[in-house]
Structure formats: C-alpha cells, structure tokens
Amino acid sequence: MNFASRETHIHCLHYWSEQRPDSVFLTQPISENEVVEYTWQEVLSQVKSVAIYLKSTGLPPGSHIGIFGKNSAHWIMADLAIWMAGFVSIPIYPSIGSESAKHIFSHGDIKALIVGKLDGISDSWKSVKNVIPNAINTVRLPLSPDIDNARTWDAIVADKSPNQALKLPAPSAIATIMYTSGSTGLPKGVMHTFETMMHVARSTEEEFGLGYGDRFISYLPLAHAAERATVESAGIYTGGHIFFTHSLDSFVEDLQRAKPTFFLSVPRLWIKFYQGVNEKIPLRLQSALLRIPLLNRSLRKKVTKTLGLQYVRYAVTGSAAVPVEIVKWYRSMGVELLEAYAMTENFGYSHCNRVGDYKEGYVGHPQPSVDCKISDEGEVLVKSPANMIGYYKDAAKTHEDITSEGYLRTGDLGELDPDGRLRITGRIKDLFKTSKGKYVAPVPIEQKIGAHPAVEAVCVGGSSLPQPVAFVTLAQSLRDKVPLDAATTASLEADLSAALVAWNQTLEAHEKISFMVIAGEAWNTDNDMLTPTLKIKRRSIENHFEPKLSIWSELKQPVVWEEANAANNCVGSARTPDAR
C-alpha cells in the first residue's frame, strides 16, 4: 500500500514506520528520572494488537469509544488503536466533573472506555467512576489506576492473537467527537472527520516549516482541539518527536528534557513563567541588563534555557488573550509569542499571528484557505476547511451555528483592520448590563488587569452593581506566602489601588471598575472556577461572589479581600489557598 499521501493518522503511522522505523516517536516519563521511549515501529505494533482486540469485542463499525486520562504516550496510542479498529474516539477531560461525564457517556453513546494516567486527580476519577455505565468494556493503559474487571493494555499487547485484516479509514469518515469544555452549560459534541483534522496538520507543517526532527511537548489536555491539532495530529503527520510530562512539579524539568522546537501553551502558563522570572530578576534590573549588548544576550540565553525554551522556533498561545505587556516581555527575551485564535468547532484552525507581523491586540490574519467576516451584529464568522461537520445528535444547534454559506458563528465579537487582521473585542454571551443599564464588554478590561504582576487570573463582572467589579486571584508567588504580613499586605493594596486608578483612566465612564476583590483561594477545575482548558467560568465565579457584593460595595474601598489575610485582620480568614 502507498501511505505517502498521509491521508489519515493511520496512514501517517504506517508511513513513518516504513520510513523511520527505529526513530523515537513518543517519550514517556515514568518517574522524575526515568523515561520510556517508543519508536514508530513499536507504536505501530502495539496499536495494531489493541486494534485487533477492540475489533474482536464485537462492537459495530463506527462505535464510540471513550478515552479518559491525562496525556501520555499510550493516550495517543489508544486514539490510534480506536481509529485502526474502525471506531470513533471520544476524549474526556481528566478533570471533568461527574455531571458533565455522565452527560458525555449517555449523549455520546460510549460503548467502551480506555482509562489512562490519572495521578494527582483521584477525586475526579472517583466522581467519574461512579457514572460509568455498568458492564462497559474497559481497557487500562499503563500508569492508570486499578479497575476491576478491566483488561490491561500490556496484557492485550502480549496476547499473540491471530492476525486480522484491518482496513485503513477513509478521510471522510468521522474520526472523533470532541465535547466542548462546558463554560456556558453542558458540553456539546463536535464531530470531526480525518479530513478536517489532517487539513490542520498539513497546514501546520507548511505554515511553520515543521518536519521530521521537530520536538513537541504534550501537556495541555489532549481532549482539547488545540493540543489534538498542533501536537498529536501535527506530530504524527510531520514525523515529529512528542514528549510528555511526569507531573506538575517536574514540568520545568520535563520541558528542559524535551527542548521543544514548537511549543503551544495558554496564557495562564505564559504568565506564570513571566512572574517566576520576575521574582528572581526584578523587571527594573532586567531593563537595565537588556540595554547592555553583551549582558542582553547573556540574560536572554539564561532565561530561555531556564524555561526550556532555548530551541523554540515557534511559540504559540491560545485559549484567551495574553496581556500586551507580557507579549512584549517575551519578545524582549527572544521568544516571539504568536497569538492564535480558533475553536473546537474548527479544530483549532482559524487565525494566527505571523513571525515579524505582530500587531498589538490582534490575533493575526486568517490562516490559509480560511475566510473571515464580521456580521452586522459584530460577530466573527469563520469559514475554515477544518470546520466541524456538525454537533452530534443536535441538528438544530448545527443549523443555528453554521450559516447557509458555511460560516461558523463563533459567538465572539470582533473587528478587522484594513489588512484583514482580527481583533477580538469580547464574547456576545459575556456582555453584561450594570444596574445603570449600560453594557460592559469584560475581555478588554481583563486584559489590562491581567498584565499586573500580582494577578494570575481575573474576571470582570457585577451586573447587580452600578459599576463593574474585578475579581482576581493572586500570583502563585504571593499565594505561597499566605498569610501575608502587614507590610506586604499594605504594599500590595497600595500597588493595586494605584493600578486601578490608572486602568480606570483608560476606560469609558460606565466601564470604570468600582473595586477589586482578591479571591480567598486559587481558581481551578476542582472548585469549578476554570474549565479543563483553564478558561475562567464566568457564571461560576459571579455566582460565587454575588452574595457578598452589596456588602463589599458599601465599604468604599478600592481593594477588598474575600477571606481574611490574618496579618491585617481583613474581611475573612487566613486559610492557605490551593496553589496547585
């Protein structure tokens, strides 16, 4: 057979197994100091064995099989085995709640389940385990928790069952149903074919010049379109080398091992890197060093090597906007951060900045073969070759979100500059009306506040108040010091109060922030403040703070604390926040 066309992920697996059978494809840490490497030929062998097993279970062609677990080499192998067997994969976020998981199992018609690495999220596994349908066939990947009556991947691979003919999938076949992260309600099942997924992989190869020898690190959830497109699919298509992480604590070491040449991340991590460097080398000192040519080169080299980014040719950020000041800081360090914009519905293929063509506040031009326009209502409409074929079992929603001309209604508000660059100005559903009856778009305000070094995450709300309010979580370096001493607290409040005055000077009268609330604990998926892709869940955050807003507004203070910082006896208690 000719696999050179690389029409699907399975074609690519066969192609690279023929071309470079002994080259390493996947590197999986199994401890802080030990890794296991899998060559293309070894991956093909294991995938084929499991595909034969899955097919032998008697499920009809096209059946849906779930994958639940953290990123790992065997997560990708499981995906490939499902496809090789002629089935459809449904990835499930490892940090998902029981309600969403129950919905996906039922709505997604999942007939079998593959469970992978789940260390560090035992609570999530307990909640999901209780909603798994009875008698569902389950396969355990290496590094997975113990599961009664489940076959292990290793046992299946070791079982030398008779070989069976396996057909290559058709490019037009449905490959996966990806459920959205559920920031505005129950997750929706987005259907993608091999064709839509491979288009992104081919374009990523062409646009970024990727090829054999490029290195990726996979740590954003593989249940998310961005990771699935630019790491899994692009890595498989280009013959790349994909590394994985051992744990959150070893992330920097894992990154330094991988030495990625292409690195995708989200604003939350870019901001953490920025804040971490600034803790060790204050911004004022950095500015002084950068003005001296010899020290400039030394500082940039030290910073990028410390972060494991010294070989990165392309650094991409998505999911939400990165504050402009932080983008400029990375550029000063020699890392040109390229902001991208896309959705699960177009498999992460819509807009991206180009190297040397950054414009402040914009997410760049449409990617090749993508057409973008702004509706009369200001909504961003995108026609992409990677657009979904629809929502699973929801023809009405599909008809609502895809126009008769084939444009995806993104739900985002935006504007185009004369050269066709796109700027996102907000989300239609994020707009809220203050008690004065004025509409506020929170995203541009959040971008200003999010650039402050003391802030890790921010949500602007306050529909019950005359003026908006900002809810923020403190940077990790500050949370690690809770309870703060009186001097640190006073300095922080003074700094944020001054910043609030400066921000308000740039805003319209109805947008000015009345006060800022410092959250008593970090926002994460466990407390339902963040989606699995680390976006803020506005409804959850606003519902959490709403009962206290009227009391805080009467204090007439620019900065209030949700819970007490024991050092100055502010409103609340001195509970140490969850800093994971």
C-alpha positions in Angstrom: 0.0 0.0 0.0 1.1 3.6 -0.6 1.0 5.6 2.6 2.9 8.6 1.3 -0.3 10.6 0.9 -0.7 10.6 4.7 -4.4 11.0 4.3 -5.3 10.0 7.9 -3.4 9.5 11.2 -3.3 5.7 10.4 -1.7 6.3 7.0 0.9 8.6 8.8 1.6 5.9 11.4 2.3 3.3 8.6 4.3 5.8 6.6 6.7 6.8 9.3 7.0 3.2 10.5 8.2 2.4 7.0 10.4 5.4 6.6 12.0 5.6 10.0 11.0 2.5 12.0 13.7 2.9 14.7 13.3 6.6 15.3 11.7 7.6 18.6 8.1 8.9 18.3 7.0 9.1 21.9 8.9 9.7 25.1 7.0 9.0 28.4 8.5 9.8 31.9 7.6 7.0 34.4 9.4 8.7 37.3 11.2 12.0 37.8 14.4 10.5 36.4 13.3 7.6 34.1 11.7 7.7 30.7 10.4 5.0 28.3 10.9 5.6 24.6 8.6 4.2 21.8 9.8 4.0 18.2 7.4 4.3 15.3 7.7 0.6 14.7 7.0 -0.2 18.3 4.0 2.1 18.4 2.5 0.5 15.2 3.0 -3.0 16.7 1.2 -2.1 20.0 -1.6 -0.1 18.2 -2.3 -3.0 15.8 -2.5 -5.5 18.7 -5.0 -3.4 20.6 -7.0 -2.6 17.4 -7.4 -6.3 16.8 -8.6 -6.8 20.3 -11.1 -3.9 20.1 -12.5 -5.3 16.9 -12.8 -8.7 18.4 -15.2 -7.4 21.1 -18.0 -7.4 18.5 -18.8 -3.7 18.5 -20.4 -2.5 15.2 -18.1 -0.4 13.0 -18.2 3.3 13.9 -18.9 2.6 17.6 -17.9 5.2 20.1 -15.0 4.5 22.5 -14.1 7.0 25.2 -10.5 7.9 26.3 -10.3 9.2 29.9 -6.9 10.1 31.3 -4.1 12.6 31.4 -1.8 13.0 28.4 0.6 10.1 27.9 2.3 8.1 25.2 -0.4 5.5 25.5 -3.2 8.0 25.3 -2.1 8.7 21.7 -1.6 5.0 21.0 -5.2 4.4 22.3 -6.5 7.0 19.9 -4.7 5.4 17.0 -5.9 1.9 18.0 -9.5 3.1 18.1 -9.2 4.5 14.6 -7.3 1.5 13.3 -10.2 -0.7 14.5 -12.7 1.4 12.6 -14.2 3.2 15.6 -14.7 6.8 16.7 -12.8 8.2 19.7 -14.4 10.4 22.3 -11.8 12.1 24.5 -12.9 13.0 28.1 -11.1 15.7 30.1 -9.3 14.1 33.0 -10.5 16.9 35.4 -14.2 16.6 34.4 -17.0 16.7 36.9 -19.5 13.9 37.4 -22.4 15.8 35.8 -20.6 16.5 32.6 -19.1 13.0 32.5 -22.5 11.4 32.9 -23.8 13.6 30.1 -20.9 12.6 27.7 -21.3 8.8 28.4 -25.0 9.0 27.8 -25.2 11.6 25.0 -22.0 10.3 23.3 -23.3 6.7 23.2 -19.9 5.4 24.5 -19.7 1.6 24.2 -16.2 1.0 25.6 -13.8 3.0 27.7 -10.0 3.3 27.8 -8.6 4.7 31.1 -5.1 6.2 31.3 -2.9 8.1 33.7 -4.8 9.8 36.5 -2.3 10.6 39.2 -3.0 13.7 41.2 -6.7 13.8 40.3 -8.1 10.9 42.3 -11.2 12.9 43.3 -12.1 13.4 39.6 -11.6 9.6 39.0 -13.9 8.8 41.9 -16.7 11.0 40.6 -16.3 9.7 37.0 -16.0 6.1 38.1 -19.5 6.3 39.7 -21.2 7.4 36.4 -19.5 4.9 34.1 -22.3 2.7 32.6 -22.5 -0.8 34.1 -20.8 -3.7 32.2 -19.0 -1.3 29.8 -15.9 -2.9 28.4 -12.8 -1.2 29.9 -9.1 -1.2 29.0 -6.5 0.1 31.4 -3.4 1.9 30.0 -0.1 1.8 31.7 0.1 4.3 34.7 -3.7 4.0 35.1 -5.5 3.3 38.5 -6.6 -0.2 39.3 -10.0 -1.0 37.8 -12.0 -4.2 38.5 -12.6 -6.4 35.5 -10.6 -4.3 33.1 -8.2 -5.7 30.6 -4.7 -4.1 30.7 -3.1 -2.7 27.6 0.1 -4.6 28.3 -1.8 -7.9 28.5 -3.5 -7.3 25.2 -0.2 -6.5 23.5 1.4 -9.6 25.0 -1.5 -11.8 23.8 -0.5 -13.2 20.4 -4.0 -13.4 19.0 -4.4 -14.4 15.3 -3.7 -11.5 13.0 -6.8 -9.9 11.4 -7.1 -7.7 8.4 -7.6 -4.0 9.4 -8.9 -1.5 6.9 -7.4 1.9 6.5 -10.0 4.6 7.4 -11.5 6.8 4.8 -10.5 10.5 5.1 -14.2 11.4 5.0 -15.1 9.1 7.9 -15.9 10.6 11.4 -12.8 10.2 13.5 -13.7 11.8 16.7 -16.4 13.6 18.7 -14.9 16.3 20.9 -17.0 17.6 23.7 -16.6 21.3 24.4 -15.3 22.3 27.9 -18.7 23.5 29.0 -18.0 27.0 30.1 -21.6 28.0 29.3 -23.6 24.8 30.1 -23.5 21.1 29.2 -20.7 20.1 26.8 -21.6 19.8 23.1 -20.3 17.0 20.9 -18.3 18.4 18.0 -17.9 15.9 15.1 -14.6 16.0 13.1 -13.5 13.8 10.2 -9.9 12.7 9.5 -10.1 15.1 6.6 -10.8 18.2 8.8 -8.1 17.1 11.3 -5.4 16.3 8.7 -6.0 19.6 7.0 -4.8 21.4 10.1 -1.8 19.0 10.4 -0.8 19.7 6.7 -1.2 23.4 7.1 0.8 23.4 10.3 3.6 21.7 8.5 3.6 24.1 5.7 3.0 27.3 7.6 5.6 26.7 10.3 8.0 24.7 8.3 7.7 21.7 10.6 9.2 18.3 9.7 11.0 15.2 10.9 13.1 16.1 13.9 10.9 18.7 15.4 10.1 18.2 19.0 6.8 18.8 20.8 5.8 18.5 24.5 2.2 17.4 25.2 0.7 18.7 28.5 -2.4 20.7 27.6 -5.4 18.2 27.7 -5.5 16.0 24.6 -9.2 16.2 24.9 -8.9 19.8 23.7 -8.8 20.7 20.0 -5.6 22.8 20.2 -3.4 20.0 21.6 -5.0 17.4 19.4 -4.4 19.5 16.3 -0.9 21.0 16.9 0.7 18.3 18.9 -0.9 14.9 18.3 -2.0 15.4 14.7 0.9 17.7 13.6 3.4 15.4 15.4 2.0 12.3 13.7 1.8 14.0 10.3 5.3 15.5 10.3 7.1 12.6 11.9 7.9 14.6 15.0 9.0 13.5 18.4 6.4 14.0 21.2 7.4 14.2 24.8 5.1 14.1 27.8 5.3 15.4 31.4 5.6 13.4 34.6 3.9 15.7 37.0 3.1 19.4 37.6 6.1 19.5 40.0 8.5 18.2 37.3 7.1 20.3 34.5 10.1 22.6 34.0 12.5 19.5 34.1 10.3 17.8 31.6 10.3 20.9 29.4 14.1 21.1 29.6 14.3 17.4 28.6 12.1 17.9 25.6 13.7 21.1 24.3 10.7 21.7 22.1 11.1 23.4 18.8 7.3 24.1 18.6 5.6 25.0 21.9 1.9 25.6 22.4 0.6 26.9 25.7 -2.1 29.0 27.3 -1.9 32.5 28.9 -2.0 31.1 32.4 1.4 29.3 31.9 3.0 32.2 29.9 2.0 34.5 32.8 3.4 32.1 35.4 6.7 31.8 33.6 6.9 35.6 33.4 6.1 36.1 37.0 8.6 33.4 38.0 11.4 35.0 36.2 10.5 38.4 37.6 10.6 37.0 41.1 14.2 36.1 40.6 15.3 39.0 38.4 13.2 42.2 39.0 11.9 43.9 35.9 13.9 47.0 36.7 17.1 45.0 36.7 16.1 43.2 33.5 15.5 46.5 31.7 19.0 47.7 32.7 20.7 44.5 31.6 18.8 44.5 28.3 20.3 47.9 27.4 23.8 46.5 27.6 24.5 44.4 24.4 26.7 41.7 26.0 24.5 41.3 29.1 21.4 41.5 26.9 22.5 38.3 25.1 23.5 36.6 28.4 20.2 37.4 30.1 18.1 36.2 27.2 20.0 33.0 26.9 19.8 32.3 30.7 16.0 33.0 30.8 15.1 30.8 27.8 17.4 28.0 28.9 15.9 28.0 32.4 12.4 27.8 30.9 13.5 25.1 28.4 12.6 27.3 25.5 16.0 27.9 24.0 15.3 25.8 20.9 11.7 27.0 20.3 11.3 28.3 16.8 7.6 28.9 17.2 5.8 29.7 20.5 2.1 29.8 20.2 -0.5 30.9 22.7 -4.3 30.5 22.5 -7.5 30.0 24.5 -7.6 33.6 25.8 -5.7 36.8 25.2 -2.3 37.4 26.7 -1.7 40.9 28.1 0.2 43.0 25.6 3.0 43.8 28.2 3.7 40.1 28.6 3.9 39.5 24.8 6.4 42.4 24.7 8.4 40.9 27.5 8.7 37.5 25.7 9.8 39.3 22.6 12.5 41.1 24.6 13.7 37.7 25.6 13.9 36.5 22.1 10.7 34.4 22.1 8.2 35.8 19.6 4.9 34.8 21.1 2.4 34.1 18.3 -1.2 34.6 19.4 -3.7 32.2 17.8 -7.5 32.2 17.7 -9.7 29.3 16.9 -12.4 26.9 18.4 -13.1 23.2 18.9 -15.7 23.7 16.1 -12.9 24.4 13.5 -10.3 22.1 15.1 -8.1 25.0 16.2 -7.7 26.3 12.6 -8.8 29.9 12.1 -6.3 32.8 12.8 -2.7 33.2 13.9 -0.1 35.9 14.0 2.9 35.5 11.7 6.5 35.9 12.6 7.6 39.5 12.2 4.0 40.7 11.7 2.7 41.2 15.2 0.2 43.9 15.8 -0.7 44.8 19.4 -4.1 43.5 20.4 -4.7 41.4 17.3 -4.8 37.6 16.8 -3.5 37.9 13.3 -4.6 37.1 9.7 -6.8 34.2 8.7 -4.8 31.1 8.1 -4.5 29.7 4.5 -7.9 28.8 3.0 -9.8 30.5 5.9 -12.3 33.2 5.2 -13.4 35.6 7.9 -16.0 38.3 8.0 -17.9 40.4 10.7 -21.7 40.2 10.8 -23.9 43.2 11.0 -24.2 42.4 14.8 -20.4 42.5 15.1 -20.0 38.7 15.4 -16.9 37.0 14.0 -17.9 34.5 11.2 -15.3 32.0 10.0 -15.3 29.6 7.1 -12.5 27.1 7.6 -11.6 23.8 5.8 -11.4 22.4 9.3 -15.0 23.4 10.3 -16.8 20.6 12.0 -19.4 18.5 10.2 -21.9 19.3 13.0 -22.9 18.7 16.6 -23.6 15.1 17.5 -27.4 14.5 17.8 -28.1 18.2 17.6 -29.1 19.2 14.1 -30.9 22.3 15.4 -27.8 23.7 17.1 -25.7 22.8 14.0 -28.1 24.7 11.8 -28.0 27.7 14.2 -24.2 27.8 14.4 -23.4 27.2 10.7 -24.7 29.7 8.2 -26.2 28.7 4.8 -22.9 29.9 3.3 -20.8 27.6 5.5 -19.6 30.2 8.0 -19.2 29.2 11.7 -20.9 31.7 14.1 -18.1 31.9 16.7 -20.1 33.8 19.3 -17.2 36.3 19.6 -17.3 40.0 18.9 -14.5 41.3 16.7 -13.3 43.8 14.2 -10.9 43.6 11.2 -8.2 46.1 10.4 -7.6 47.3 6.8 -5.1 44.5 6.2 -7.5 41.8 7.4 -6.1 41.2 10.9 -8.7 40.2 13.5 -9.1 41.7 16.9 -11.4 40.0 19.4 -13.4 42.6 21.4 -15.5 40.3 23.6 -17.9 37.5 23.6 -21.6 38.0 22.9 -22.6 36.0 26.0 -20.0 37.7 28.2 -21.6 41.1 27.7 -23.4 42.2 30.9 -25.5 45.2 31.8 -24.8 47.1 35.0 -27.7 48.3 37.2 -27.5 51.6 35.3 -28.4 49.8 32.2 -25.0 50.1 30.5 -23.5 47.2 28.6 -19.9 46.2 29.5 -17.5 44.0 27.5 -15.3 42.4 30.1 -12.5 40.9 28.0 -10.6 44.1 27.1 -10.7 45.2 30.7 -9.5 41.8 31.9 -6.5 42.1 29.5 -5.4 45.3 31.2 -5.7 43.9 34.7 -4.2 40.5 33.8 -0.9 42.2 32.9 -0.3 43.2 36.6 2.5 41.0 38.1 0.4 40.4 41.3 -2.5 39.0 39.3 -2.8 35.4 38.0 -6.4 35.4 36.7 -9.2 38.0 36.5 -12.9 38.1 35.9 -14.8 41.3 35.5 -18.5 41.2 36.4 -21.0 43.0 38.6 -24.3 43.1 36.8 -26.1 43.9 40.1 -24.0 47.0 40.7 -23.9 50.5 39.2 -20.3 49.9 38.1 -18.3 46.8 37.2 -16.1 45.0 39.8 -12.9 42.9 39.2 -12.4 39.5 40.9 -8.8 38.4 40.9 -6.6 35.6 42.1 -3.1 36.4 43.3 0.0 35.2 41.5 1.5 31.9 42.8 4.4 33.7 44.4 2.0 35.7 46.6 -0.3 32.7 47.4 2.7 30.8 48.6 3.3 33.4 51.3 -0.3 33.4 52.7 -0.9 34.7 55.3 0.8 37.8 54.2 2.4 40.0 56.8 1.1 43.5 57.4 3.8 45.3 55.4 3.3 43.1 52.3 -0.5 43.4 52.5 -0.3 47.2 52.8 2.2 47.4 49.9 0.1 45.1 47.7 -3.1 47.0 48.4 -1.4 50.3 47.6 0.0 49.0 44.4 -3.3 47.5 43.2 -5.2 50.7 44.2 -2.8 52.8 42.1 -3.1 50.4 39.2 -6.9 50.6 39.5 -6.8 54.4 39.1 -4.5 54.0 36.1 -6.8 51.4 34.4 -9.9 53.4 35.0 -8.4 56.4 33.3 -8.3 54.4 30.1 -11.9 53.2 30.3 -15.3 54.7 29.4 -17.3 56.1 32.4 -19.7 53.1 32.5 -16.7 50.7 32.3 -14.7 52.0 35.3 -14.0 49.4 37.9 -15.5 50.3 41.3 -13.4 48.0 43.4 -11.3 44.8 43.2 -11.9 41.6 45.1 -9.0 39.4 45.9 -10.2 35.8 45.9 -9.7 33.7 49.0 -8.5 30.6 47.0 -7.0 29.9 43.7 -9.4 29.2 40.8 -9.1 25.7 39.4 -11.2 22.9 37.9 -11.8 21.3 41.3 -13.8 24.4 42.5 -15.5 24.8 39.1 -13.9 28.3 38.5 -11.9 27.1 35.5 -12.8 24.9 32.5 -10.5 21.9 31.8 -8.7 24.2 29.3 -8.1 26.8 32.1 -10.6 29.4 30.9 -12.5 31.2 33.6 -16.1 30.1 34.1 -17.8 33.4 34.5 -21.1 32.1 35.7 -19.5 30.1 38.5 -17.2 32.9 39.5 -20.0 35.5 39.5 -22.4 33.2 41.4 -19.7 32.6 44.0 -19.1 36.3 44.7 -22.6 37.7 44.1 -24.0 37.2 47.7 -21.2 39.4 49.1 -21.1 42.2 46.5 -23.5 44.6 48.2 -21.6 44.4 51.5 -18.3 45.0 49.8 -19.6 47.9 47.7 -20.6 49.6 51.0 -17.0 49.5 52.2 -16.0 52.1 49.6 -12.5 50.5 49.4 -10.6 50.0 46.1 -9.3 46.6 47.2 -11.2 44.1 49.4 -10.3 40.5 50.4 -12.8 37.7 50.0 -11.3 36.0 53.0 -9.2 37.1 55.8 -5.5 37.7 55.4 -4.7 37.1 59.1 -1.8 39.6 59.2 -4.1 42.6 58.9 -7.4 41.1 60.0 -9.1 41.9 56.7 -12.5 40.5 55.9 -12.2 36.7 56.1 -9.8 34.0 57.4 -6.2 33.1 56.9 -6.8 29.8 55.0 -4.0 28.9 52.7 -5.3 28.6 49.2 -5.0 25.6 47.0 -1.8 26.5 45.0 -1.9 23.7 42.5 
